[in-house]
Amino acid sequence: MDYKTPFELAKTACTASQTKVSWSISQMLLLGILAGAYIAFGGWLMVSVTYDVPGGLGKFLAGVVFSVGLILVVIAGGELFTGNCMMPLGALVGCTPMKNIMRAWFW
């Protein structure tokens, strides 16, 4: 199987943490705005598609169509807060100062 060991996962999280704290404020804001727009588009699309669809089929379609917004965040690029929740691992390992992580979380 092709999988990462816990050590490799921690190393990857540390590298991602270092990368994210190095972004400028304008980069963080732009990526956050783009992610919000993609999620809003997914929400709008979900409401449009499921407008008159009854019952379980409507809920199924809502889940399928809303995920388009999440897919856009990953593929087209965007930064949601949930993607930053493993950044403290970088502080625990010692590769990223916690004040830089808090700055990235704020912006």
N, C-alpha and C positions, 0 to 999 in steps of 0.2 A: 504494500500500500504506500501511497505517496502522502505522507502527513508530516507535520512538524512536531518535534518534541517540545515539552514545556519550556526548556531552555531556549530553543529557537523562537518560540512564540514571545517570550519575554524580550529577547534580543530585537525582534521585529517591532514590538511595541515601543521599545526604547528608541529605536531609529525613527519611528513615526513621530514620537514625542519630540525628538530633537528637530525634526523637519518642521513640524507644525508651530513650534515656538519661535522659529526663525522667520516666519512670515511677518510682513509689515501689517500695520493696522488696516490699511486700505485693501490689502489682499484678503485678510480675514473677513472684512465687511462685505466685500464683493462676493466671495464664496458663500457667505451666509445668506446674502440677498438672493443669489442664484438658487441655492437650495430651497429657500422659502418659496420662490417662484415656481420651481419644479413641483414641490409638494402641493402648492395651491392649484397648479394645473391638473395634477392627479385628482385632487378633490373635486374640482369643477367637472372634470371628465366623468368621475364616478357619479356625481349628481345628475349629469346630463344623460348618461347611459341607463341609469336605474330609475329614471323619473316615473315611469308607469309600469315597471316590472314588479309583479307581486311575489310575496313570500320568499321562499328559500332561494329561488333562482336570482332574485334581485340582490340578496345578500352575497351570493356566490359571485355574481358579476361585479358587485361593488368591491369585493376583495381583489378580484383579478384586475380590474381597471385602475383602482387606486395605486396598485403596485407600480404602475407606469411612472408615477411621480418618483418613487424610490429608485426605480431603474435609471431614470434620468439623472438623479443625484449622483449615482455611481458612475455612469457612463459619460455624461456630459460634464461632470465636475461640479461639486458643491460641497459645502461643509456644514453638516448638522452637528449639534452639540453631542448627540449620542456617539458620534465618531471620535469624540475627544475624551470619553469616559475611561479609557485605559491609559491616558497620559500620566496619571500619578504613579504608575508602575515605573516610569522613567525616573521619577523623583526617589522612589524607594530603592532603585538600583544605584542611583547616584549619577546618572548621566544627564539629567535635566533638573535645574533648580525649580523648586516649587513656586517661587515668585513668578517665573516665566510661564508656568502652566496656568497660574491664576490670571495672569495678563491675557493669555489666549482664551481662557474661559470667559473672561469679562467681555472681550470684544467679540 
